[in-house]
Amino acid sequence: MYDIVFEKVKDYHYPVCFNFPVGHQRNNYALKCGVSHRLEVTAGGVKLDEVR
């Protein structure tokens, strides 16, 4: 599945990550509607911030 996703987004310049805790699960990060977010994906980890 990961290879298929990477193949589909290879021409774009936005971060991609898997198994990030967002959604209907026990531990999750809220993505607020109407609020911009910044997702940073690096070899060291993933960071999600609200953009104000």
Short mmCIF file of the C-alpha atoms (twelve columns), coordinates in Angstrom:
data_MODEL
# 
_entry.id   MODEL 
# 
loop_
_atom_site.group_PDB 
_atom_site.id 
_atom_site.type_symbol 
_atom_site.label_atom_id 
_atom_site.label_alt_id 
_atom_site.label_comp_id 
_atom_site.label_asym_id 
_atom_site.label_seq_id 
_atom_site.Cartn_x 
_atom_site.Cartn_y 
_atom_site.Cartn_z 
_atom_site.pdbx_PDB_model_num 
ATOM 1  C CA . MET A 1  0.000   0.000  0.000  1 
ATOM 2  C CA . TYR A 2  2.801   2.446  0.852  1 
ATOM 3  C CA . ASP A 3  4.398   2.023  -2.564 1 
ATOM 4  C CA . ILE A 4  1.086   2.769  -4.298 1 
ATOM 5  C CA . VAL A 5  0.594   5.974  -2.315 1 
ATOM 6  C CA . PHE A 6  4.159   7.125  -2.919 1 
ATOM 7  C CA . GLU A 7  3.791   6.420  -6.644 1 
ATOM 8  C CA . LYS A 8  0.626   8.561  -6.803 1 
ATOM 9  C CA . VAL A 9  2.135   11.556 -4.950 1 
ATOM 10 C CA . LYS A 10 5.716   11.495 -6.237 1 
ATOM 11 C CA . ASP A 11 5.246   14.623 -8.378 1 
ATOM 12 C CA . TYR A 12 3.912   16.725 -5.491 1 
ATOM 13 C CA . HIS A 13 5.858   18.563 -2.823 1 
ATOM 14 C CA . TYR A 14 3.890   17.925 0.340  1 
ATOM 15 C CA . PRO A 15 4.659   15.640 3.261  1 
ATOM 16 C CA . VAL A 16 3.332   12.106 3.421  1 
ATOM 17 C CA . CYS A 17 3.281   9.921  6.513  1 
ATOM 18 C CA . PHE A 18 1.570   6.726  7.583  1 
ATOM 19 C CA . ASN A 19 0.173   5.563  10.914 1 
ATOM 20 C CA . PHE A 20 -0.089  9.122  12.199 1 
ATOM 21 C CA . PRO A 21 -2.573  9.238  15.102 1 
ATOM 22 C CA . VAL A 22 -5.407  11.281 13.592 1 
ATOM 23 C CA . GLY A 23 -8.969  10.089 13.547 1 
ATOM 24 C CA . HIS A 24 -11.182 7.754  15.503 1 
ATOM 25 C CA . GLN A 25 -8.678  5.962  17.673 1 
ATOM 26 C CA . ARG A 26 -7.612  6.042  21.284 1 
ATOM 27 C CA . ASN A 27 -4.630  8.404  20.888 1 
ATOM 28 C CA . ASN A 28 -5.166  11.058 18.252 1 
ATOM 29 C CA . TYR A 29 -4.374  14.609 17.276 1 
ATOM 30 C CA . ALA A 30 -7.250  16.924 16.460 1 
ATOM 31 C CA . LEU A 31 -7.401  18.499 13.013 1 
ATOM 32 C CA . LYS A 32 -9.711  21.462 13.515 1 
ATOM 33 C CA . CYS A 33 -12.046 22.449 10.689 1 
ATOM 34 C CA . GLY A 34 -11.348 25.923 9.318  1 
ATOM 35 C CA . VAL A 35 -7.838  26.017 10.803 1 
ATOM 36 C CA . SER A 36 -4.686  25.664 8.726  1 
ATOM 37 C CA . HIS A 37 -2.189  23.042 9.855  1 
ATOM 38 C CA . ARG A 38 1.454   22.396 9.065  1 
ATOM 39 C CA . LEU A 39 2.643   18.794 8.868  1 
ATOM 40 C CA . GLU A 40 6.410   18.287 8.942  1 
ATOM 41 C CA . VAL A 41 7.740   14.840 8.089  1 
ATOM 42 C CA . THR A 42 11.452  14.194 8.573  1 
ATOM 43 C CA . ALA A 43 13.660  11.202 9.197  1 
ATOM 44 C CA . GLY A 44 13.582  12.161 12.876 1 
ATOM 45 C CA . GLY A 45 9.813   12.157 13.227 1 
ATOM 46 C CA . VAL A 46 6.560   13.917 12.460 1 
ATOM 47 C CA . LYS A 47 5.272   17.233 13.788 1 
ATOM 48 C CA . LEU A 48 1.790   18.745 13.434 1 
ATOM 49 C CA . ASP A 49 1.162   22.402 14.276 1 
ATOM 50 C CA . GLU A 50 -1.716  24.831 13.868 1 
ATOM 51 C CA . VAL A 51 -0.856  27.788 11.624 1 
ATOM 52 C CA . ARG A 52 -2.090  31.088 13.007 1 
# 
